[in-house]
Amino acid sequence: VEKVIHDLQGLPRVENVDHESLKPDNWPPDQSHHESSSKNGRNESIHKFLLWLAQEREETVIAVVCHYNVIQAALGPGIKPLNATPIACQLFSDGTIKLVS
């Protein structure tokens, strides 16, 4: 984990990161049906994103940086993350992630 955090600190500042090329073609998703307003819909959306990431990217160790509830939905209720703090995770081909120990 320390190596991942060290590597992340060497990345360019946020304003220099290309966020557009990694977005799916249908981004932003159609929210007209409010699928993500429910807990199940949110969890499904997170899983769909992780599955897309697993299929489109070759990396298997990823840094997850997002809000508490998103991290908890992806990793399970036993996780007590801090907002916007990198967490090293193993990404599996089925779109699941687990903490790197």
Contacts in CASP RR format, 6 or more apart in sequence:
PFRMAT RR
TARGET T0000
AUTHOR 0000-0000-0000
METHOD contacts of the structure
MODEL  1
VEKVIHDLQGLPRVENVDHESLKPDNWPPDQSHHESSSKNGRNESIHKFL
LWLAQEREETVIAVVCHYNVIQAALGPGIKPLNATPIACQLFSDGTIKLV
S
1 88 0 8 1.000
1 100 0 8 1.000
1 101 0 8 1.000
4 61 0 8 1.000
4 63 0 8 1.000
4 86 0 8 1.000
4 88 0 8 1.000
4 100 0 8 1.000
5 86 0 8 1.000
5 88 0 8 1.000
8 63 0 8 1.000
8 86 0 8 1.000
11 17 0 8 1.000
24 52 0 8 1.000
24 56 0 8 1.000
29 45 0 8 1.000
35 41 0 8 1.000
35 44 0 8 1.000
35 45 0 8 1.000
36 42 0 8 1.000
36 45 0 8 1.000
39 73 0 8 1.000
42 69 0 8 1.000
42 70 0 8 1.000
42 73 0 8 1.000
43 73 0 8 1.000
46 70 0 8 1.000
46 73 0 8 1.000
46 74 0 8 1.000
47 74 0 8 1.000
47 95 0 8 1.000
47 96 0 8 1.000
50 74 0 8 1.000
50 91 0 8 1.000
50 95 0 8 1.000
50 96 0 8 1.000
50 97 0 8 1.000
51 94 0 8 1.000
51 95 0 8 1.000
53 62 0 8 1.000
53 91 0 8 1.000
53 95 0 8 1.000
54 91 0 8 1.000
54 92 0 8 1.000
54 93 0 8 1.000
54 94 0 8 1.000
54 95 0 8 1.000
55 93 0 8 1.000
57 91 0 8 1.000
59 91 0 8 1.000
60 90 0 8 1.000
60 91 0 8 1.000
60 92 0 8 1.000
61 88 0 8 1.000
61 89 0 8 1.000
61 90 0 8 1.000
61 91 0 8 1.000
61 100 0 8 1.000
62 88 0 8 1.000
62 89 0 8 1.000
62 91 0 8 1.000
62 97 0 8 1.000
63 86 0 8 1.000
63 87 0 8 1.000
63 88 0 8 1.000
63 89 0 8 1.000
64 71 0 8 1.000
64 74 0 8 1.000
64 75 0 8 1.000
64 86 0 8 1.000
64 87 0 8 1.000
64 89 0 8 1.000
64 97 0 8 1.000
65 84 0 8 1.000
65 85 0 8 1.000
65 86 0 8 1.000
65 87 0 8 1.000
66 84 0 8 1.000
67 83 0 8 1.000
67 84 0 8 1.000
68 81 0 8 1.000
68 82 0 8 1.000
68 83 0 8 1.000
71 79 0 8 1.000
71 81 0 8 1.000
71 87 0 8 1.000
72 78 0 8 1.000
72 79 0 8 1.000
72 81 0 8 1.000
74 97 0 8 1.000
75 81 0 8 1.000
75 87 0 8 1.000
75 89 0 8 1.000
75 97 0 8 1.000
75 98 0 8 1.000
75 99 0 8 1.000
79 99 0 8 1.000
81 87 0 8 1.000
87 99 0 8 1.000
88 99 0 8 1.000
88 100 0 8 1.000
89 97 0 8 1.000
89 98 0 8 1.000
89 99 0 8 1.000
89 100 0 8 1.000
90 97 0 8 1.000
90 98 0 8 1.000
90 99 0 8 1.000
90 100 0 8 1.000
91 97 0 8 1.000
92 98 0 8 1.000
END
